[in-house]
Amino acid sequence: MNVLAVFAHPKRESFTGALLDHFVQGCSDAGHNVIIADLYREGFDAIFKTEDFSQFVSGGTMPTDVRREQARVDAADVLAFVFPVWWWSFPAILKGWIDRVWSEGWAYTFTPEKSMGLLKDRPIFLLGSAGSTERTYRKYRYDEAMNIELDIGVMNYCGLFSVTTKIFYDVNDNPDTLKAHLAAARSLGRAIT
């Protein structure tokens, strides 16, 4: 299978980068091909521009960088998003990637009466590293809010229903916790069928 791993962290040598490496290694262990879309290192421009907006109102041509990203998504049998959880969501660069790349007419159709997802359903992995504990997420229902926003509001809305979300909690201090998280990320990659 072809796996597109979209990575969104400004520091490649971060723990989030290690999660990506272990997930990719698991995919490779299972015999899959992985392409990494490293948004920071590739210099992806996350700012939604007039050219991006024109396709909504007048059917204008999508910018070349957006079409290139759409082609990478179209070629993937599996999509993975590896990111730090900032403000209980994606980092801005990944949110901007979604805003620009998952455009109307390609990822979904919209009318006030009915919207419909257009992306081919396939396995989706959301792998987020979080500084807070799982208890904190449960107490304040951050996990539920993220599920509604990301799994339902973005993925399901665009026709993607095979979503696996794994938040790696408490990534700050305990070496045993970090080691277990990395092993879990590799297992997720290995389990792709």
C-alpha positions as CSV (number, residue, x, y, z in Angstrom):
1,M,0.0,0.0,0.0
2,N,1.0,3.6,-0.5
3,V,1.0,5.6,2.7
4,L,1.1,9.4,2.8
5,A,2.3,10.6,6.2
6,V,1.6,14.4,6.6
7,F,4.0,15.6,9.3
8,A,3.5,19.0,11.0
9,H,6.1,19.9,13.6
10,P,8.7,22.7,13.3
11,K,11.4,20.6,14.8
12,R,12.1,17.4,13.0
13,E,14.2,16.0,16.0
14,S,11.2,16.4,18.3
15,F,9.3,13.6,20.0
16,T,6.6,14.1,17.4
17,G,9.3,13.4,14.8
18,A,10.2,10.2,16.6
19,L,6.6,9.2,16.5
20,L,6.6,9.7,12.7
21,D,9.8,7.7,12.4
22,H,8.4,4.8,14.4
23,F,5.1,4.8,12.5
24,V,6.9,4.9,9.2
25,Q,9.2,2.0,10.3
26,G,6.1,0.0,11.2
27,C,4.6,0.7,7.8
28,S,7.9,-0.4,6.2
29,D,8.0,-3.6,8.4
30,A,4.6,-4.4,6.9
31,G,5.8,-3.9,3.4
32,H,4.1,-0.6,2.6
33,N,5.6,2.4,0.7
34,V,5.6,5.7,2.6
35,I,5.9,9.2,1.3
36,I,6.4,11.9,4.0
37,A,4.9,15.3,3.4
38,D,7.0,17.3,5.8
39,L,5.0,20.6,5.7
40,Y,7.7,22.7,7.5
41,R,10.7,21.4,5.7
42,E,8.9,21.5,2.3
43,G,7.9,25.1,3.0
44,F,4.2,24.6,2.5
45,D,2.4,27.9,2.5
46,A,-0.5,27.5,4.8
47,I,-2.0,30.9,4.1
48,F,-5.4,30.7,2.3
49,K,-5.1,33.3,-0.5
50,T,-7.3,35.1,-2.9
51,E,-6.4,32.5,-5.6
52,D,-7.6,29.7,-3.2
53,F,-10.8,31.5,-2.5
54,S,-11.6,32.2,-6.2
55,Q,-12.3,28.5,-6.9
56,F,-15.2,28.7,-4.4
57,V,-16.9,31.7,-5.9
58,S,-16.0,31.5,-9.6
59,G,-14.6,28.1,-10.3
60,G,-11.1,29.5,-10.7
61,T,-8.0,27.3,-11.2
62,M,-6.5,25.9,-8.1
63,P,-2.9,27.0,-7.4
64,T,-0.1,24.6,-8.5
65,D,1.0,23.8,-5.0
66,V,-2.5,22.8,-4.0
67,R,-2.9,20.6,-7.1
68,R,0.4,18.9,-6.2
69,E,-0.8,18.1,-2.7
70,Q,-4.1,16.8,-4.0
71,A,-2.3,14.5,-6.3
72,R,-0.3,13.1,-3.4
73,V,-3.6,12.5,-1.5
74,D,-5.2,10.9,-4.5
75,A,-2.2,8.5,-4.9
76,A,-2.4,7.3,-1.3
77,D,-4.1,4.2,-0.1
78,V,-3.6,5.3,3.5
79,L,-3.4,8.8,5.0
80,A,-1.6,9.5,8.3
81,F,-1.3,12.9,10.1
82,V,1.4,13.2,12.7
83,F,1.3,16.4,14.7
84,P,1.6,18.0,18.1
85,V,-1.7,18.8,19.7
86,W,-1.7,22.6,20.1
87,W,-4.8,24.3,21.5
88,W,-6.6,21.0,21.3
89,S,-6.3,20.7,17.6
90,F,-3.9,20.6,14.6
91,P,-1.0,23.1,14.4
92,A,-1.8,26.1,12.2
93,I,0.3,24.8,9.3
94,L,-1.7,21.5,9.2
95,K,-5.0,23.4,9.5
96,G,-3.8,25.6,6.6
97,W,-2.9,22.6,4.6
98,I,-6.5,21.2,5.1
99,D,-8.0,24.6,4.3
100,R,-6.1,25.0,1.1
101,V,-5.8,21.4,-0.2
102,W,-9.2,19.9,0.8
103,S,-11.1,22.3,-1.4
104,E,-14.7,22.3,-2.5
105,G,-15.3,20.3,-5.6
106,W,-12.3,18.0,-4.8
107,A,-12.8,17.0,-1.1
108,Y,-16.5,17.8,-0.7
109,T,-19.5,19.5,-2.3
110,F,-21.6,22.0,-0.5
111,T,-25.0,23.5,-0.8
112,P,-27.1,24.9,2.0
113,E,-29.4,21.9,1.6
114,K,-26.8,19.1,1.4
115,S,-23.1,18.5,1.6
116,M,-21.3,15.4,0.5
117,G,-17.8,14.1,0.9
118,L,-15.9,13.3,-2.3
119,L,-12.7,11.7,-1.0
120,K,-12.2,8.0,-1.5
121,D,-12.6,6.3,1.9
122,R,-9.4,4.7,3.1
123,P,-7.6,4.2,6.4
124,I,-6.9,7.5,8.2
125,F,-4.5,7.8,11.2
126,L,-4.4,10.9,13.4
127,L,-1.4,10.6,15.6
128,G,-1.1,13.5,18.0
129,S,1.5,14.1,20.7
130,A,0.1,15.8,23.8
131,G,1.8,17.3,26.8
132,S,-1.2,16.9,29.1
133,T,-2.3,13.7,30.8
134,E,-5.2,11.5,29.6
135,R,-7.0,12.3,32.8
136,T,-6.8,16.0,31.9
137,Y,-8.2,15.3,28.5
138,R,-11.1,13.3,29.9
139,K,-11.8,15.8,32.7
140,Y,-12.2,18.7,30.4
141,R,-13.5,16.6,27.5
142,Y,-10.8,17.8,25.1
143,D,-10.7,14.3,23.6
144,E,-14.4,14.6,22.7
145,A,-14.0,18.1,21.3
146,M,-11.1,16.9,19.1
147,N,-13.1,13.9,17.9
148,I,-16.0,16.2,16.9
149,E,-13.7,18.7,15.2
150,L,-11.2,16.5,13.5
151,D,-12.7,13.0,13.0
152,I,-16.3,14.1,12.3
153,G,-16.0,17.7,11.2
154,V,-13.0,17.3,8.8
155,M,-12.5,13.6,8.0
156,N,-16.1,12.3,7.9
157,Y,-17.3,15.5,6.3
158,C,-15.0,14.8,3.3
159,G,-16.0,11.1,3.1
160,L,-13.3,9.5,5.2
161,F,-14.9,7.2,7.9
162,S,-12.1,4.7,8.6
163,V,-10.4,7.0,11.1
164,T,-8.1,5.9,13.9
165,T,-7.1,8.6,16.3
166,K,-4.3,8.0,18.8
167,I,-3.4,10.8,21.2
168,F,0.0,10.1,22.8
169,Y,-0.5,11.7,26.2
170,D,2.0,13.0,28.8
171,V,5.0,13.3,26.4
172,N,7.0,15.5,28.7
173,D,9.0,13.5,31.3
174,N,8.7,9.8,31.8
175,P,11.2,7.8,29.6
176,D,9.1,4.6,30.0
177,T,6.0,6.4,28.7
178,L,7.8,7.8,25.7
179,K,9.2,4.3,24.9
180,A,5.7,2.8,25.1
181,H,4.4,5.6,22.8
182,L,7.0,4.9,20.2
183,A,6.3,1.2,20.3
184,A,2.6,1.9,19.9
185,A,3.2,4.2,16.9
186,R,5.3,1.4,15.2
187,S,2.5,-1.1,16.0
188,L,0.0,1.1,14.3
189,G,2.1,1.3,11.2
190,R,2.7,-2.5,11.2
191,A,-1.1,-3.2,11.6
192,I,-2.1,-1.5,8.3
193,T,-3.7,-4.0,6.0
